[in-house]
Amino acid sequence: MSGTKSILFVDAYDSFSRNIIALLYSCIESVHVTVIHIDTDINQVFGVDIERFLLDFNAVVLGPGPGDPRDQDDVGLYRDVWRIAACHSIPVLGICLGFQTLCLRYGLPISRMHEPCHGQTKKIKSVSTDVFGNVSGVVAMNYNSLAVKKSDFPSKMQFPTSIDSGTDSGYSSDSSRRYSFQTYEPLEGSLLQLLAWDDDGYAMAVRHADLPFWGFQFHPESCMSNSSCHELIRNWWAKASQYTMTDRCSTVERQLPGLSLPSPSPRPVHEKRLFSCSHNQHYPTGQPQLGNKSKAEPRWVALKNADLTMEQLSSFCYSMAGSDVVAMLESSAKGRYCIYAFTDSSSETVSYMNGKLMRSSGSQIASMLSCSPQKALEALEDTTKAFSTDSGGPDVPFQGGFMGYISYEMSLDLLNIHSPQESPNEQRVIPDFNFVFVERSIIFDKATCTVYIQSIRANDPPWINLMQARLNDLASTSPRKSPQSTISRLQSILSSTVVKLPDHSSYTSEILTCQSHLHAGNSYELCLTTEATITTPATDPDTPYLLYRNLNKHNPVPFATYLHFPSTSATPSTTILSTSPEQFLSCSRDGTLDMMPMKGTVQRTPTTTLADAISILQTPKESAENLMIADLIRHDLYSVVGCAPYALNPTSTRTDPVEIVKLNEVATYATVYQLTSHIRAHPPPSLNPFDTRSVIAHNNSALHHVLPPGSMTGAPKKRSCEILRNIEKRNRGVYSGIIGYMDVRGGGCWSVAIRTAWSSGSEDRVNKEGEQRKKWHVGAGGAVTVLSEVEGEWQEMMGKLGSVLRGFKS
């Protein structure tokens, strides 16, 4: 076949689909991949029936997905594809679920595996013909609970007397031996040929005897599948290319609106902004506004070798806020920068709750607008772009912009996962997001002991001068220990704290429910969570901040956060105390995206060494947890930057836009050892890194595509979220959401809201003794896999919970 080749990829809402598409692009030259979902209405979208539609493609790939191949809801269009492709000899490759639908169609039974294989590699044994010709040493990742047994193929079919098990080192001593293979023919009436299998007796690959149909049970696209899997894809394409499209008409537009791979380009500049400035009108040309604020050139001053501590700056920021919004993002361990917002009565917040986007100043709502969650996030993007600046400034990650959080439930809304009918105690008690637009800030660079005072507010040099003088005075005062009065206040708070822990029986029962879903093939990994609730005195307005300082002292981390959003006439107050070790998404000012998931945990004890932790975290159960999420994040990032390889600069060769920087490395924190990975997406060549507005649009698009954090959901993400929503039967709130900032210079950084306590003013209550009490929610959980031990999962969850609860104990 000459010219551009066309492949249709049918996505069963899996979280590895775009990894497969990227593999197709990397292995096949001049190919275009169109993506649809299993429930796409072909006639409505394209104006033709499905048969006419399929005839326009050189080949079709049916991807993996959750569920059962016998369930029509799980496979959707797959059955139609096999039927129509058989009539027209259209080449089709089925992977995992797609493989199982092929086997089922031709009479092979689907069996539930005794022990599902999720996130583990296998050596694949194979014939030496067809797509496995000249391919050896296949090692491939598997994600399946259901399988086809090798023994279910016709017993009279000749199988190889021995196999080519490969030449890769690091396996058994016989891995380099080569064996002869006796060619076999299927029995009369038997239509599928067995091409590959594993040591457990399960079929790993098949092909149809007469039609151009192939199937792989394993995942060739995984980061742990070796390069031999890439050769299999090239061989498949070579075989598929033998079937021409001579009798097919090219009348169908191949780029599927809304369902094909999204473009990283920003929305058109003429598109109507939903919510951006005074009275919700467009920004005036050349002078964008937020409320009554106008854009100004950034101003800043650096205090080098400042004799100041993080604790001094934190207290200074808190004392300056008064009753206004408080926002500080601190790195109490490992990280370099601390970011302090300096707000006042004119500072404006943007909140989203109950489908309403609200702009507030103080306690008053300045404007309110009904919109979708997607449009609400676009409003933040529009405002950030309106105040964007290319005028330089200090080399610090934040110069101004939005600081705040996005809840877990809003992330579910972005996935179109609707909660079951919520009972009154499950209603959302905090806004789905809360952001303050920060014009004045102080950045502390711990590496150089430099303090940056900066403002993007118009006519603000007097404030910078005032802060410089006050910080110089503060630096001349030796850091002091907390005064006895503060210690006494904290002890009084801690002594009257009441903690309600999760129920052991309920949580362990939910673990078993998760495992039943895993065995059924509905998910590969489920990140089950629960929560403790804490009540503290609410009479002292400084209580939340004192608790935050205590929590930060006991649990130093790279992503510590104190956020307080006062109540308005339409929203309750929200307070967040977070000591998260996990970075969710870092967006560089050139559009580079970095994600660093944590999965796999060992509690630090006086007797546990790093060597002990490494040994534990290298077990199949722990390493599989992280590998599954690493593959999921690759998929998420491909959805942002696209799947086709491109050159990073004019002189370089084409490269994969998504790269694994590190995989399954052990990191040490104050209370735990964590297994971490680092996945990076390079900006597409079409993105101009010097066009800050375009970078802001690109980075905001990333948020849309990667929420919620995969480390808090499991895989596949959408189905796992649906399952967990029905098991947990509660809102997670801030927990499992994200906390961070959007910078007017294009950058941004977000942490996963774990090891976090949050409260809503709507839940403040007066107890029987007449005392005002504040309720705190502290979530915790862990990844449940088929290898999980129920009691071990309970202990892991309680260990994570304990790292936060210690901040509430004297």
Helices and strands as residue ranges (DSSP letters): E 5-11, H 17-27, E 31-37, H 42-46, H 50-54, E 59-62, H 72-75, H 78-88, E 92-95, H 97-105, E 111-123, E 125-126, G 130-132, E 139-147, G 150-152, E 192-197, E 203-208, E 213-216, H 227-240, G 278-280, E 289-290, E 293-294, E 299-303, H 310-321, E 326-330, E 337-341, E 348-353, E 356-361, E 364-370, H 373-386, E 401-406, H 408-414, G 424-426, E 433-438, E 440-445, E 450-455, H 461-475, H 484-495, E 498-500, H 504-520, E 525-537, H 543-554, E 559-565, E 574-580, E 583-587, E 593-595, E 598-603, H 610-617, H 620-641, E 646-647, E 654-655, E 658-668, E 672-681, H 692-706, G 710-712, E 714-715, H 717-728, E 738-743, E 748-752, E 756-760, G 761-763, E 765-766, E 772-784, H 790-805, G 806-808
